[in-house]
Amino acid sequence: MELKIRKYYTVVEEIKKDGLKEVEGKEHKRVTIAVVAENPFAGKYVEDLSPLSDWAESMGLELVEKALKAAGIDQSEAESYGKAAIVGGNGELEHAAALLHPSLGKPFRDGLGGGKAIIPSAKKMGYPGCAIDVPVHYKDAAFVRTHFDAMEVRVPDAPRDNELVLILTVTNCGRPHPRVGGLEISGIKGEDGLR
């Protein structure tokens, strides 16, 4: 099933300073891309939601490529990822789950050249302009504490009642000045997606 896309919405954040300290070293970039589409199941109960999962899977690689290009991040530089979905008022929370969980992970990881950790996610019912915090963590080891973060996203005119918003977030960094201890990238084994 092809969903009718109304728009893409991309936000690139480049962090130069956090608190009182300048960010040193490499550029700290976070990018989010959202696609706003008509919800074919708005206003009705449907048992089989696989068409939403199939559509999200078909969009995954394209969304990652658009996001990386917009941010000027090479696939090899990607460090963290996360995903989210917002469903308009005539839909169901389960529609967001269908977008995010069964099939989106593989094309998202493929677009980044891999990723062993689970992709953190958030979902909610919403209205035009509502915000959602997209959780992110390091793509190859979920317990890398320096990369526990989130990016707030809002699309000013979406979702309308009969729409869905699918969101992917990628970073080339962790938090600007991490200093709370825990596992760091240099210490990961990268075998099980956790440590």
Contact map, one row per residue, 1 for C-alpha under 8 A:
111000000000000000000000000000000000000000000000001101100000000000000000000000000000000000000000000000000000000000000000000000000000000000000000000000000000000000000000000000000000000000000000000
111100000000000000000000000000000000000000000000000000100000000000000000000000000000000000000000000000000000000000000000000000000000000000000000000000000000000000000000000000000000000000000000000
111110000000000000000000000000000000111100000000000000100000000000000000000000000000000000000000000000000000000000000000000000000000000000000000000000000000000000000000000000000000000000000000000
011111000000000000000000000000000000110000000000000000000000000000000000000000000000000000000000000000000000000000000000000000000000000000000000000000000000000000000000000000000000000000000000000
001111110000000000000000000000000011110000000000000000000000000000000000000000000000000000000000000000000000000000000000000000000000000000000000000000000000000000000000000000000000000000000000000
000111110000000000000000000000000011110000000000000000000000000000000000000000000000000000000000000000000000000000000000000000000000000000000000000000000000000000000000000000000000000000000000000
000011111000000000000000000000000011100000000000000000000000000000000000000000000000000000000000000000000000000000000000000000000000000000000000000000000000000000000000000000000000000000000000000
000011111100000000000000000000001111000000000000000000000000000000000000000000000000000000000000000000000000000000000000000000000000000000000000000000000000000000000000000000000000000000000000000
000000111110000000000000000000001111000000000000000000000000000000000000000000000000000000000000000000000000000000000000000000000000000000000000000000000010000000000000000000000000000000000000000
000000011111000000000000000000111100000000000000000000000000000000100100000000000000000000000000000000000000000000000000000000000000000000000000000000000000000000000000000000000000000000000000000
000000001111100000000000000000111000000000000000000000000000000000000000000000000000000000000000000000000000000000000000000000000000000000000000000000000000000000000000000000000000000000000000000
000000000111110000000000000011110000000000000000000000000000000000000110000000000000000000000000000000000000000000000000000000000000000000000000000000000000000000000000000000000000000000000000000
000000000011111000000000000011100000000000000000000000000000000000000000000000000000000000000000000000000000000000000000000000000000000000000000000000000000000000000000000000000000000000000000000
000000000001111100000000001111000000000000000000000000000000000000000000000000000000000000000000000000000000000000000000000000000000000000000000000000000000000000000000000000000000000000000000000
000000000000111111000010001110000000000000000000000000000000000000000000000000000000000000000000000000000000000000000000000000000000000000000000000000000000000000000000000000010000000000000000000
000000000000011111000110001100000000000000000000000000000000000000000000000000000000000000000000000000000000000000000000000000000000000000000000000000000000000000000000000000000000000000000000000
000000000000001111111110000000000000000000000000000000000000000000000000000000000000000000000000000000000000000000000000000000000000000000000000000000000000000000000000000000010000000000000000000
000000000000001111111110000000000000000000000000000000000000000000000000000000000000000000000000000000000000000000000000000000000000000000000000000000000000000000000000000000011000000000000000000
000000000000000011111000000000000000000000000000000000000000000000000000000000000000000000000000000000000000000000000000000000000000000000000000000000000000000000000000000000000000000000000000000
000000000000000011111100000000000000000000000000000000000000000000000000000000000000000000000000000000000000000000000000000000000000000000000000000000000000000000000000000000000000000000000000000
000000000000000011111110000000000000000000000000000000000000000000000000000000000000000000000000000000000000000000000000000000000000000000000000000000000000000000000000000000000000000000000000000
000000000000000111011111000000000000000000000000000000000000000000000000000000000000000000000000000000000000000000000000000000000000000000000000000000000000000000000000000000000000000000000000000
000000000000001111001111101100000000000000000000000000000000000000000000000000000000000000000000000000000000000000000000000000000000000000000000000000000000000000000000000000011000000000000000000
000000000000000000000111111000000000000000000000000000000000000000000000000000000000000000000000000000000000000000000000000000000000000000000000000000000000000000000000000000000000000000000000000
000000000000000000000011111000000000000000000000000000000000000000000000000000000000000000000000000000000000000000000000000000000000000000000000000000000000000000000000000000000000000000000000000
000000000000000000000001111100000000000000000000000000000000000000000000000000000000000000000000000000000000000000000000000000000000000000000000000000000000000000000000000000000000000000000000000
000000000000011100000011111110000000000000000000000000000000000000000000000000000000000000000000000000000000000000000000000000000000000000000000000000000000000000000000000000000000000000000000000
000000000000011100000010011111000000000000000000000000000000000000000000000000000000000000000000000000000000000000000000000000000000000000000000000000000000000000000000001111010000000000000000000
000000000001111000000000001111100000000000000000000000000000000000000010100000000000000000000000000000000000000000000000000000000000000000000000000000000000000000000000001110000000000000000000000
000000000001110000000000000111110000000000000000000000000000000000000010000000000000000000000000000000000000000000000000000000000000000000000000000000100000000000000000111110000000000000000000000
000000000111100000000000000011111000000000000000000000000000000000110110000000000000000000000000000000000000000000000000000000000000000000000000000000000000000000000000111000000000000000000000000
000000000111000000000000000001111100000000000000000000000000000000100000000000000000000000000000000000000000000000000000000000000000000000000000000000101000000000000011110000000000000000000000000
000000011110000000000000000000111110000000000000000000000000001101100000000000000000000000000000000000000000000000000000000000000000000000000000000000000000000000000011100000000000000000000000000
000000011100000000000000000000011111000000000000000000000000001000000000000000000000000000000000000000000000000000000000000000000000000000000000000000000010000000001111000000000000000000000000000
000011111000000000000000000000001111100000000000000000000000000000000000000000000000000000000000000000000000000000000000000000000000000000000000000000000000000000001110000000000000000000000000000
000011111000000000000000000000000111110000000000000000000000000000000000000000000000000000000000000000000000000000000000000000000000000000000000000000000000011000111100000000000000000000000000000
001111100000000000000000000000000011111000000000000000000000000000000000000000000000000000000000000000000000000000000000000000000000000000000000000000000000000000111000000000000000000000000000000
001111000000000000000000000000000001111100000000000000000000000000000000000000000000000000000000000000000000000000000000000000000000000000000000000000000000000001110000000000000000000000000000000
001000000000000000000000000000000000111111000000000000000000000000000000000000000000000000100000000000000000000000000000000000000000000000000000000000000000000001110000000000000000000000000000000
001000000000000000000000000000000000011111000000000000000000000000000000000000000000000000000000000000000000000000000000000000000000000000000000000000000000000001000000000000000000000000000000000
000000000000000000000000000000000000001111111100000000000000000000000000000000000000000000100000000000000000000000000000000000000000000000000000000000000000000000000000000000000000000000000000000
000000000000000000000000000000000000001111110000000000000000000000000000000000000000000001110000000000000000000000000000000000000000000000000000000000000000000011100000000000000000000000000000000
000000000000000000000000000000000000000011111000000000000000000000000000000000000000000001100000000000000000000000000000000000000000000000000000000000000000000001000000000000000000000000000000000
000000000000000000000000000000000000000011111100000000000000000000000000000000000000000000100000000000000000000000000000000000000000000000000000000000000000000000000000000000000000000000000000000
000000000000000000000000000000000000000010111110000000000000000000000000000000000000000000000000000000000000000000000000000000000000000000000000000000000000000000000000000000000000000000000000000
000000000000000000000000000000000000000010011111100000000000000000000000000000000000000000000000000000000000000000000000000000000000000000000000000000000000000000000000000000000000000000000000000
000000000000000000000000000000000000000000001111100000000000000000000000000000000000000000000000000000000000000000000000000000000000000000000000000000000000000000000000000000000000000000000000000
000000000000000000000000000000000000000000000111111000000000000000000000000000000000000000000000000000000000000000000000000000000000000000000000000000000000000000000000000000000000000000000000000
000000000000000000000000000000000000000000000111111110000000000000000000000000000000000000000010010000000000000000000000000000000000000000000000000000000000000000000000000000000000000000000000000
000000000000000000000000000000000000000000000001111111000000000000000000000000000000000000000000010000000000000000000000000000000000000000000000000000000000000000000000000000000000000000000000000
100000000000000000000000000000000000000000000001111111100000000000000000000000000000000000000000000000000000000000000000000000000000000000000000000000000000000000000000000000000000000000000000000
100000000000000000000000000000000000000000000000111111110000000000000000000000000000000000000010011000000000000000000000000000000000000000000000000000000000000000000000000000000000000000000000000
000000000000000000000000000000000000000000000000111111111000000000000000000000000000000000000000011111110000000000000000000000000000000000000000000000000000000000000000000000000000000000000000000
100000000000000000000000000000000000000000000000011111111100000000000000000000000000000000000000000000100000000000000000000000000000000000000000000000000000000000000000000000000000000000000000000
111000000000000000000000000000000000000000000000001111111110000000000000000000000000000000000000001000000000000000000000000000000000000000000000000000000000000000000000000000000000000000000000000
000000000000000000000000000000000000000000000000000111111111000000000000000000000000000000000000001100110000000000000000000000000000000000000000000000000000000000000100000000000000000000000000000
000000000000000000000000000000000000000000000000000011111111100000000000000000000000000000000000000000111110000000000000000000000000000000000000000000000000000000000000000000000000000000000000000
000000000000000000000000000000000000000000000000000001111111100000000000000000000000000000000000000000000010000000000000000000000000000000000000000000000000000000000000000000000000000000000000000
000000000000000000000000000000000000000000000000000000111111111000000000000000000000000000000000000000000000000000000000000000000000000000000000000000000000000000000000000000000000000000000000000
000000000000000000000000000000000000000000000000000000011111111100000000000000000000000000000000000000010011001000000000000000000000000000000000000000000000000000000000000000000000000000000000000
000000000000000000000000000000000000000000000000000000001111111110000000000000000000000000000000000000000011011000000000000000000000000000000000000000000000000000000000000000000000000000000000000
000000000000000000000000000000000000000000000000000000000011111111000000000000000000000000000000000000000000000000000000000000000000000000000000000000000000000000000000000000000000000000000000000
000000000000000000000000000000001100000000000000000000000011111111100000000000000000000000000000000000000000000000000000000000000000000000000000000000000000000000000001000000000000000000000000000
000000000000000000000000000000001000000000000000000000000001111111110000000000000000000000000000000000000001001100000000000000000000000000000000000000000000000000000001000000000000000000000000000
000000000000000000000000000000000000000000000000000000000000111111111000000000000000000000000000000000000000001000000000000000000000000000000000000000000000000000000000000000000000000000000000000
000000000000000000000000000000001000000000000000000000000000011111111100000000000000000000000000000000000000000000000000000000000000000000000000000000000000000000000000000000000000000000000000000
000000000100000000000000000000111000000000000000000000000000001111111110000000000000000000000000000000000000000000000000000000000000000000000000000000000000000000000000110000000000000000000000000
000000000000000000000000000000100000000000000000000000000000000111111111111000000000000000000000000000000000000000000000000000000000000000000000000000000000000000000000010000000000000000000000000
000000000000000000000000000000000000000000000000000000000000000011111111110000000000000000000000000000000000000000000000000000000000000000000000000000000000000000000000000000000000000000000000000
000000000101000000000000000000100000000000000000000000000000000001111111100000000000000000000000000000000000000000000000000000000000000000000000000000000000000000000000000000000000000000000000000
000000000001000000000000000011100000000000000000000000000000000000111111100000000000000000000000000000000000000000000000000000000000000000000000000000000000000000000000000000000000000000000000000
000000000000000000000000000000000000000000000000000000000000000000011111110000000000000000000000000000000000000000000000000000000000000000000000000000000000000000000000000000000000000000000000000
000000000000000000000000000010000000000000000000000000000000000000011111111011000000000000000000000000000000000000000000000000000000000000000000000000000000000000000000000100000000000000000000000
000000000000000000000000000000000000000000000000000000000000000000011001111111000000000000000000000000000000000000000000000000000000000000000000000000000000000000000000000000000000000000000000000
000000000000000000000000000000000000000000000000000000000000000000010000111111000000000000000000000000000000001110000000000000000000000000000000000000000000000000000000000000000000000000000000000
000000000000000000000000000000000000000000000000000000000000000000000000011111000000000000000000000000000000000110000000000000000000000000000000000000000000000000000000000000000000000000000000000
000000000000000000000000000000000000000000000000000000000000000000000000111111100000000000000000000000000000000000000000000000000000000000000000000000000000000000000000000100000000000000000000000
000000000000000000000000000000000000000000000000000000000000000000000000111111110000000000000000000000000000000100000000000000000000000000000000000000000000000000000000011110000000000000000000000
000000000000000000000000000000000000000000000000000000000000000000000000000011111000000000000000000000000000000000000000000000000000000001100000000000000000000000000000011111000000000000000000000
000000000000000000000000000000000000000000000000000000000000000000000000000001111100000000000000000000000000000000000000000000000000000111100000001000000000000000000000011111000000000000000000000
000000000000000000000000000000000000000000000000000000000000000000000000000000111110000000000000000000000000000000000011000000000000001111100000000000000000000000000001111000000000000000000000000
000000000000000000000000000000000000000000000000000000000000000000000000000000011111000000000000000000000000000000000011100000000000011110000000000000000000000000000001110000000000000000000000000
000000000000000000000000000000000000000000000000000000000000000000000000000000001111100000000000000100000000000000000011110000000000011100000000000000000000000000000111100000000000000000000000000
000000000000000000000000000000000000000000000000000000000000000000000000000000000111110000000001000100000000000000000000111000000001010000000000000000000000000000000111000000000000000000000000000
000000000000000000000000000000000000000000000000000000000000000000000000000000000011111000000001101100000000000000000000011100000000000000000000000000000000000000011110000000000000000000000000000
000000000000000000000000000000000000000000000000000000000000000000000000000000000001111100000001000000000000000000000000001111000001000000000000000000000000001000011100000000000000000000000000000
000000000000000000000000000000000000000000000000000000000000000000000000000000000000111110111011000000000000000000000000000111100000000000000000000000000000001010111000000000000000000000000000000
000000000000000000000000000000000000000000000000000000000000000000000000000000000000011111100000000000000000000000000000000011100000000000000000000000000000011111110000000000000000000000000000000
000000000000000000000000000000000000000000000000000000000000000000000000000000000000001111110000000000000000000000000000000011100000000000000000000000000000000111000000000000000000000000000000000
000000000000000000000000000000000000000001100000000000000000000000000000000000000000000111110000000000000000000000000000000000000000000000000000000000000000000011000000000000000000000000000000000
000000000000000000000000000000000000001011110000000000000000000000000000000000000000001111111010000000000000000000000000000010000000000000000000000000000000000011100000000000000000000000000000000
000000000000000000000000000000000000000001000000000000000000000000000000000000000000001011111111000000000000000000000000000010000000000000000000000000000000000000000000000000000000000000000000000
000000000000000000000000000000000000000000000000000000000000000000000000000000000000001000111111100000000000000000000000001110000000000000000000000000000000000000000000000000000000000000000000000
000000000000000000000000000000000000000000000000000000000000000000000000000000000000000000011111110000000000000000000000000000000000000000000000000000000000000000000000000000000000000000000000000
000000000000000000000000000000000000000000000000100100000000000000000000000000000000001000111111111000000000000000000000000000000000000000000000000000000000000000000000000000000000000000000000000
000000000000000000000000000000000000000000000000000000000000000000000000000000000001111000011111111100000000000000000000001100000000000000000000000000000000000000010100000000000000000000000000000
000000000000000000000000000000000000000000000000000000000000000000000000000000000000100000001111111110000000000000000000001000000000000000000000000000000000000000000000000000000000000000000000000
000000000000000000000000000000000000000000000000110110000000000000000000000000000000000000000111111111000000000000000000000000000000000000000000000000000000000000000000000000000000000000000000000
000000000000000000000000000000000000000000000000000110110000000000000000000000000000100000000011111111110000000000000000000000000000000000000000000000000000000000000100000000000000000000000000000
000000000000000000000000000000000000000000000000000010010000000000000000000000000011100000000001111111111000000000000000100000000000000000000000000000000000000000000000000000000000000000000000000
000000000000000000000000000000000000000000000000000010000000000000000000000000000000000000000000111111111000000000000000000000000000000000000000000000000000000000000000000000000000000000000000000
000000000000000000000000000000000000000000000000000010000000000000000000000000000000000000000000011111111000000000000000000000000000000000000000000000000000000000000000000000000000000000000000000
000000000000000000000000000000000000000000000000000011011000000000000000000000000000000000000000001111111110000000000000000000000000000000000000000000000000000000000000000000000000000000000000000
000000000000000000000000000000000000000000000000000010011001000000000000000000000000000000000000001111111111000000000000000000000000000000000000000000000000000000000000000000000000000000000000000
000000000000000000000000000000000000000000000000000000001000000000000000000000000000000000000000000111111111100000000010000000000000000000000000000000000000000000000000000000000000000000000000000
000000000000000000000000000000000000000000000000000000001000000000000000000000000000000000000000000000111111110000000000000000000000000000000000000000000000000000000000000000000000000000000000000
000000000000000000000000000000000000000000000000000000001101100000000000000000000000000000000000000000111111111000000000000000000000000000000000000000000000000000000000000000000000000000000000000
000000000000000000000000000000000000000000000000000000000001100100000000000000000000000000000000000000011111111100000000000000000000000000000000000000000000000000000000000000000000000000000000000
000000000000000000000000000000000000000000000000000000000000000000000000000000000000000000000000000000001111111111100000000000000000000000000000000000000000000000000000000000000000000000000000000
000000000000000000000000000000000000000000000000000000000000100000000000000000000000000000000000000000000111111111000000000000000000000000000000000000000000000000000000000000000000000000000000000
000000000000000000000000000000000000000000000000000000000001100110000000001000000000000000000000000000000011111111000000000000000000000000000000000000000000000000000000000000000000000000000000000
000000000000000000000000000000000000000000000000000000000000000100000000001101000000000000000000000000000001111111100000000000000000000000000000000000000000000000000000000000000000000000000000000
000000000000000000000000000000000000000000000000000000000000000000000000001100000000000000000000000000000000111111100000000000000000000000000000000000000000000000000000000000000000000000000000000
000000000000000000000000000000000000000000000000000000000000000000000000000000000000000000000000000000000000111111110000000000000000000000000000000000000000000000000000000000000000000000000000000
000000000000000000000000000000000000000000000000000000000000000000000000000000000000000000000000000000000000100111111000000000000000000000110000000000000000000000000000000000000000000000000000100
000000000000000000000000000000000000000000000000000000000000000000000000000000000000000000000000000000000000000001111100000000000000000000111000000000000000000000000000000000000000000000000111100
000000000000000000000000000000000000000000000000000000000000000000000000000000000000000000000000000000000000000000111110000000000000000001111100000000000000000000000000000000000000000000000001110
000000000000000000000000000000000000000000000000000000000000000000000000000000000000000000000000000000000000000000011111000000000000000000100100000000000000000000000000000000000000000000000000100
000000000000000000000000000000000000000000000000000000000000000000000000000000001110000000000000000000001000000000001111100000000000000110100000000000000000000000000000000000000000000000000000000
000000000000000000000000000000000000000000000000000000000000000000000000000000001110000000000000000000000000000000000111110000000000001110000000000000000000000000000000000000000000000000000000000
000000000000000000000000000000000000000000000000000000000000000000000000000000000111000000000000000100000000000000000011111000000000011100000000000000000000000000000000000000000000000000000000000
000000000000000000000000000000000000000000000000000000000000000000000000000000000011100000000000000000000000000000000001111100000001111000000000000000000000000000000000000000000000000000000000000
000000000000000000000000000000000000000000000000000000000000000000000000000000000001110000001001100000000000000000000000111110000001000000000000000000000000000000000000000000000000000000000000000
000000000000000000000000000000000000000000000000000000000000000000000000000000000000111000001001000000000000000000000000011111000001000000000000000000000000000000000000000000000000000000000000000
000000000000000000000000000000000000000000000000000000000000000000000000000000000000011110111000000000000000000000000000001111100000000000000000000000000000000000000000000000000000000000000000000
000000000000000000000000000000000000000000000000000000000000000000000000000000000000011110000000000000000000000000000000000111110100000000000000000000000000001000000000000000000000000000000000000
000000000000000000000000000000000000000000000000000000000000000000000000000000000000001110000000000000000000000000000000000011111100000000000000000000000000011110000000000000000000000000000000000
000000000000000000000000000000000000000000000000000000000000000000000000000000000000000000000000000000000000000000000000000001111100000000000000000000000011111100000000000000000000000000000000000
000000000000000000000000000000000000000000000000000000000000000000000000000000000000000000000000000000000000000000000000000000111110000000000000000000000111111000000000000000000000000000000000000
000000000000000000000000000000000000000000000000000000000000000000000000000000000000000000000000000000000000000000000000000001111111000000000000000000000111010000000000000000000000000000000000000
000000000000000000000000000000000000000000000000000000000000000000000000000000000000000000000000000000000000000000000000000000001111100000000000000000011110000000000000000000000000000000000000000
000000000000000000000000000000000000000000000000000000000000000000000000000000000001010000000000000000000000000000000000011100000111110000000000000000011100000000000000000000000000000000000000000
000000000000000000000000000000000000000000000000000000000000000000000000000000000000000000000000000000000000000000000000010000000011111000000000000001111000000000000000000000000000000000000000000
000000000000000000000000000000000000000000000000000000000000000000000000000000000111000000000000000000000000000000000000110000000001111100000000000001111000000000000000100000000000000000000000000
000000000000000000000000000000000000000000000000000000000000000000000000000000001110000000000000000000000000000000000001110000000000111110000000000111100000000000000000000000000000000000000000000
000000000000000000000000000000000000000000000000000000000000000000000000000000011110000000000000000000000000000000000011100000000000011111000000001111100000000000000000110000000000000000000000000
000000000000000000000000000000000000000000000000000000000000000000000000000000011100000000000000000000000000000000000011000000000000001111100111001110000000000000000000000000000000000000000000000
000000000000000000000000000000000000000000000000000000000000000000000000000000111000000000000000000000000000000000001000000000000000000111111111001100000000000000000000000001000000000000000000000
000000000000000000000000000000000000000000000000000000000000000000000000000000111000000000000000000000000000000000111110000000000000000011111100000000000000000000000000000000000000000000000000100
000000000000000000000000000000000000000000000000000000000000000000000000000000000000000000000000000000000000000000111000000000000000000001111100000000000000000000000000000000000000000000000100110
000000000000000000000000000000000000000000000000000000000000000000000000000000000000000000000000000000000000000000011000000000000000000001111111000000000000000000000000000000000000000000011101111
000000000000000000000000000000000000000000000000000000000000000000000000000000000000000000000000000000000000000000001100000000000000000011111111000000000000000000000000000000000000000000000000111
000000000000000000000000000000000000000000000000000000000000000000000000000000000000000000000000000000000000000000000000000000000000000011001111100000000000000000000000000000000000001000000000011
000000000000000000000000000000000000000000000000000000000000000000000000000000000000000000000000000000000000000000000000000000000000000011001111111100000000000000000000000000000000011110010000001
000000000000000000000000000000000000000000000000000000000000000000000000000000000000000000000000000000000000000000000000000000000000000000000011111100000000000000000000000000000001111100000000000
000000000000000000000000000000000000000000000000000000000000000000000000000000000000000000000000000000000000000000000000000000000000000000000001111100000000000000000000000001100111111100000000000
000000000000000000000000000000000000000000000000000000000000000000000000000000010000000000000000000000000000000000000000000000000000000111000001111110000000000000000000000011100000000000000000000
000000000000000000000000000000000000000000000000000000000000000000000000000000000000000000000000000000000000000000000000000000000000001111000001111111000000000000000000000001100000000000000000000
000000000000000000000000000000000000000000000000000000000000000000000000000000000000000000000000000000000000000000000000000000000000001110000000001111100000000000000000000001100000000000000000000
000000000000000000000000000000000000000000000000000000000000000000000000000000000000000000000000000000000000000000000000000000000000111100000000000111110000000000000000000000000000000000000000000
000000000000000000000000000001010000000000000000000000000000000000000000000000000000000000000000000000000000000000000000000000000000111100000000000011111000000000000000100000000000000000000000000
000000000000000000000000000000000000000000000000000000000000000000000000000000000000000000000000000000000000000000000000000000000011110000000000000001111100000000000000000000000000000000000000000
000000000000000000000000000000010000000000000000000000000000000000000000000000000000000000000000000000000000000000000000000000000011110000000000000000111110000000000000000000000000000000000000000
000000000000000000000000000000000000000000000000000000000000000000000000000000000000000000000000000000000000000000000000000000001111000000000000000000011111000000000000000000000000000000000000000
000000001000000000000000000000000100000000000000000000000000000000000000000000000000000000000000000000000000000000000000000000011110000000000000000000001111111000000000000000000000000000000000000
000000000000000000000000000000000000000000000000000000000000000000000000000000000000000000000000000000000000000000000000000000011100000000000000000000000111110000000000000000000000000000000000000
000000000000000000000000000000000000000000000000000000000000000000000000000000000000000000000000000000000000000000000000000000011000000000000000000000000011111100000000000000000000000000000000000
000000000000000000000000000000000001000000000000000000000000000000000000000000000000000100000000000000000000000000000000000000111100000000000000000000000011111100101000000000000000000000000000000
000000000000000000000000000000000001000000000000000000000000000000000000000000000000011100000000000000000000000000000000000001111000000000000000000000000010111111111000000000000000000000000000000
000000000000000000000000000000000000000000000000000000000000000000000000000000000000000110000000000000000000000000000000000000110000000000000000000000000000111111110000000000000000000000000000000
000000000000000000000000000000000000000001000000000000000000000000000000000000000000001111100000000000000000000000000000000000100000000000000000000000000000001111100000000000000000000000000000000
000000000000000000000000000000000000011101100000000000000000000000000000000000000000000111100000000000000000000000000000000000000000000000000000000000000000001111110000000000000000000000000000000
000000000000000000000000000000000001111001000000000000000000000000000000000000000000001100100000000000000000000000000000000000000000000000000000000000000000011111111000000000000000000000000000000
000000000000000000000000000000000001111000000000000000000000000000000000000000000000111100000001000000000000000000000000000000000000000000000000000000000000001101111100000000000000000000000000000
000000000000000000000000000000000111100000000000000000000000000000000000000000000000111000000000000000000000000000000000000000000000000000000000000000000000011000111110000000000000000000000000000
000000000000000000000000000000000111000000000000000000010000000000000000000000000011110000000001001000000000000000000000000000000000000000000000000000000000000000011111000000000000000000000000000
000000000000000000000000000000011110000000000000000000000000000000000000000000000011100000000000000000000000000000000000000000000000000000000000000000000000000000001111100000000000000000000000000
000000000000000000000000000000011100000000000000000000000000001100000000000000001111000000000000000000000000000000000000000000000000000000000000000000000000000000000111110000000000000000000000000
000000000000000000000000000001111000000000000000000000000000000000100000000000001110000000000000000000000000000000000000000000000000010100000000000000100000000000000011111000000000000000000000000
000000000000000000000000000001110000000000000000000000000000000000110000000001111100000000000000000000000000000000000000000000000000000100000000000000000000000000000001111100000000000000000000000
000000000000000000000000000111100000000000000000000000000000000000000000000001111000000000000000000000000000000000000000000000000000000000000000000000000000000000000000111111000000000000000000000
000000000000000000000000000111000000000000000000000000000000000000000000100011110000000000000000000000000000000000000000000000000000000000000000000000000000000000000000011111000000000000000000000
000000000000000000000000000111000000000000000000000000000000000000000000000001110000000000000000000000000000000000000000000000000000000000000000001000000000000000000000001111110000000000000000000
000000000000000000000000000100000000000000000000000000000000000000000000000000110000000000000000000000000000000000000000000000000000000001000000011110000000000000000000001111110100000000000000000
000000000000000000000000000000000000000000000000000000000000000000000000000000000000000000000000000000000000000000000000000000000000000000000000011110000000000000000000000011111100000000000000000
000000000000001011000010000100000000000000000000000000000000000000000000000000000000000000000000000000000000000000000000000000000000000000000000000000000000000000000000000011111100000000000000000
000000000000000001000010000000000000000000000000000000000000000000000000000000000000000000000000000000000000000000000000000000000000000000000000000000000000000000000000000000111110000000000000000
000000000000000000000000000000000000000000000000000000000000000000000000000000000000000000000000000000000000000000000000000000000000000000000000010000000000000000000000000001111111100000000000000
000000000000000000000000000000000000000000000000000000000000000000000000000000000000000000000000000000000000000000000000000000000000000000000000010000000000000000000000000000001111100000000000000
000000000000000000000000000000000000000000000000000000000000000000000000000000000000000000000000000000000000000000000000000000000000000000000000110000000000000000000000000000000111110000000000000
000000000000000000000000000000000000000000000000000000000000000000000000000000000000000000000000000000000000000000000000000000000000000000000000110000000000000000000000000000000111111000000000000
000000000000000000000000000000000000000000000000000000000000000000000000000000000000000000000000000000000000000000000000000000000000000000000001110000000000000000000000000000000001111100000000000
000000000000000000000000000000000000000000000000000000000000000000000000000000000000000000000000000000000000000000000000000000000000000000000011110000000000000000000000000000000000111110110000001
000000000000000000000000000000000000000000000000000000000000000000000000000000000000000000000000000000000000000000000000000000000000000000000001110000000000000000000000000000000000011111110000000
000000000000000000000000000000000000000000000000000000000000000000000000000000000000000000000000000000000000000000000000000000000000000000000001000000000000000000000000000000000000001111110000000
000000000000000000000000000000000000000000000000000000000000000000000000000000000000000000000000000000000000000000000000000000000000000000000000000000000000000000000000000000000000000111110000000
000000000000000000000000000000000000000000000000000000000000000000000000000000000000000000000000000000000000000000000000000000000000000000000000000000000000000000000000000000000000001111111000000
000000000000000000000000000000000000000000000000000000000000000000000000000000000000000000000000000000000000000000000000000000000000000000001001000000000000000000000000000000000000001111111100001
000000000000000000000000000000000000000000000000000000000000000000000000000000000000000000000000000000000000000000000000000000000000000000001000000000000000000000000000000000000000000000111110001
000000000000000000000000000000000000000000000000000000000000000000000000000000000000000000000000000000000000000000010000000000000000000000011000000000000000000000000000000000000000000000011111111
000000000000000000000000000000000000000000000000000000000000000000000000000000000000000000000000000000000000000000010000000000000000000000000000000000000000000000000000000000000000000000001111111
000000000000000000000000000000000000000000000000000000000000000000000000000000000000000000000000000000000000000000011000000000000000000000001000000000000000000000000000000000000000000000000111111
000000000000000000000000000000000000000000000000000000000000000000000000000000000000000000000000000000000000000000111100000000000000000000111100000000000000000000000000000000000000000000000111111
000000000000000000000000000000000000000000000000000000000000000000000000000000000000000000000000000000000000000000001000000000000000000000011110000000000000000000000000000000000000000000000111111
000000000000000000000000000000000000000000000000000000000000000000000000000000000000000000000000000000000000000000000000000000000000000000001111000000000000000000000000000000000000001000011111111
